[in-house]
Structure formats: structure tokens, C-alpha cells
Amino acid sequence: MDEVEYDVTKARQKKAKVGSFRINPDGTQERRKIPLVQSEAFLVDLLDNVCERMNDYQLKEDPVTKEKTFTRYAPRKGDKVYKEFKKFYFYSDAYRPLKFACETIIEEYEDEIFALIAQEARSLADRLCSEKSGLCGTPANHTEP
């Protein structure tokens, strides 16, 4: 959900043209601009592709609590070091369970995710986790380092 929230936050300032492809008798088309995050095409594309980025995470274990968490280690496309980072090839099967979990959650809770985005909700991970899906008992702090 951190990946979804990142993309939604980036897209909040952008607009998308929507409307009919019909041509009116006067030769015009009814087209209007809406916020990109309200575009169904944007949201479907986002949810279809977000799980591909799970290989940008690595499994870490807290030395004290022994709690295992996935943490993002790769820079994002807009970051200054992104070009240099992409010159290296990283591959690990460790992210596969995370990718599978991502795909399962997206598939099962797609409507709830769309609803949270439409409400312009913040902390999507916490809200989906505790309020919409019941996957977590209490809201956790889902932040990236």
C-alpha cells in the first residue's frame, strides 16, 4: 500500500482528459479534465502494475525482537541516484512471497482500495489493514525509512 499511496500522492496534482469520443453536430467533442487519481484507467493501471515493484524490497529481521519486515531498499525513479542504481542487477527469490501477497490483497480488496483513494484517505496501508480488510488488529505504523 505504500507503493500505491506514493503513486496516488504524485498523481494528485495531475489532470486527465476524459469524455466521449462522440462528435456533436457542431463538430465538437465533450471532453473535460478531472484529477488523474479519479481516472479509472489510472487506478486500474496502478493496481495492475504495483506488485511488480515488490523486488525493490528486502526482508529484514530486527536483531532484538526477531520481527521480520519488508523494507524498501531501492530508490524511486525520480531520485537522484536512480540512474546509477539501475545499472546494477539485483535478483532474489525472497520478494516472491511479498509479490504474491500483494497480488492477493489487490485482487481481494480492489474495491476497498478504490474507495479509500476516492475518499482521498491518507495512511492507505493502515486504513486498508485495520478498517477495510480486518487483516490487522490495530493500525500499525507503515512508513518507509
Secondary structure, 3 states (H helix, E strand, C coil): CHHHHHHHHHHCCCEEEEECCCCCCCCCCCEEEEEHHHCHHHHHHHHHHHHHHHHHEEEEECCCCCCEEEEECCCCCCCCCHHHHCCCCCCCHHHHHHHHHHHHHHHHHHHHHHHHHHCCCCCHHHHHHHHHCCCCCCCCCCCCC
